[in-house]
Amino acid sequence: MSLTSWSAWKSYLKDKLIMDEYGEKITYESFVDLIEKHKSPSSPYVKFHHNEEGRKKGWFNPEYDWDDAEGFPFCSREFS
């Protein structure tokens, strides 16, 4: 399975345990809702688009960074 799009991730995560950054379990539905409401490229709540900002500041690298067909940004590098 290629997890290079938000649609692929949604399908993959359906039956997985999802934990937040504090180690708390969150439901699949609440996770999808969070991403689609607050991280969607078209969301009015988004203040920072990872790849858009990377292109502006020069750290975008298409070897590691990409946008899926819906515009969701992805990165295959580790970051904090």
C-alpha positions as CSV (number, residue, x, y, z in Angstrom):
1,M,0.0,0.0,0.0
2,S,1.3,3.4,-0.9
3,L,0.5,6.0,1.8
4,T,1.2,9.1,-0.3
5,S,-2.2,10.6,-0.1
6,W,-4.7,11.6,2.6
7,S,-7.3,9.2,1.1
8,A,-4.8,6.3,1.4
9,W,-4.0,7.2,5.1
10,K,-7.8,7.4,5.9
11,S,-8.2,3.9,4.5
12,Y,-5.1,2.5,6.3
13,L,-6.0,4.0,9.7
14,K,-9.6,2.8,9.8
15,D,-8.8,-0.2,12.1
16,K,-5.6,1.2,13.7
17,L,-4.9,2.5,17.2
18,I,-4.4,6.3,16.9
19,M,-2.5,8.2,19.7
20,D,-2.0,11.9,20.0
21,E,1.3,13.5,20.9
22,Y,0.5,13.1,24.6
23,G,0.0,9.4,24.4
24,E,-3.8,9.6,24.6
25,K,-6.0,7.4,22.4
26,I,-8.2,9.2,20.0
27,T,-10.9,7.8,17.8
28,Y,-10.6,7.4,14.0
29,E,-13.5,9.8,13.5
30,S,-12.1,12.5,15.7
31,F,-8.7,12.3,14.0
32,V,-10.2,12.5,10.5
33,D,-12.4,15.4,11.7
34,L,-9.3,17.2,13.1
35,I,-7.3,16.8,9.9
36,E,-10.1,17.7,7.5
37,K,-11.4,20.7,9.5
38,H,-8.1,22.2,10.7
39,K,-5.3,20.9,8.4
40,S,-7.1,20.7,5.0
41,P,-5.5,23.0,2.4
42,S,-8.8,24.7,2.0
43,S,-9.5,25.1,5.7
44,P,-9.9,28.7,7.0
45,Y,-8.2,27.6,10.2
46,V,-4.8,26.7,8.6
47,K,-2.1,29.3,9.4
48,F,0.9,27.3,8.2
49,H,1.1,25.1,5.1
50,H,4.2,23.0,5.5
51,N,5.2,22.7,1.9
52,E,4.0,26.1,0.9
53,E,6.2,27.6,3.6
54,G,9.1,25.4,2.6
55,R,8.9,26.6,-0.9
56,K,9.0,30.2,0.3
57,K,11.9,29.7,2.7
58,G,13.9,27.3,0.5
59,W,13.8,24.1,2.6
60,F,11.2,22.3,0.4
61,N,12.8,19.2,-1.2
62,P,10.6,17.3,-3.7
63,E,12.7,14.1,-2.9
64,Y,11.0,14.2,0.6
65,D,8.1,16.6,0.4
66,W,5.0,16.5,-1.7
67,D,1.3,17.5,-1.9
68,D,-1.3,14.9,-2.7
69,A,-4.0,15.4,-5.4
70,E,-6.2,17.1,-2.8
71,G,-3.4,19.5,-1.7
72,F,-2.6,17.9,1.6
73,P,1.2,18.3,2.4
74,F,3.3,15.3,3.2
75,C,6.9,14.8,4.3
76,S,8.9,11.6,4.6
77,R,11.5,13.0,6.8
78,E,11.5,13.1,10.6
79,F,10.9,16.4,12.3
80,S,9.8,17.8,15.6
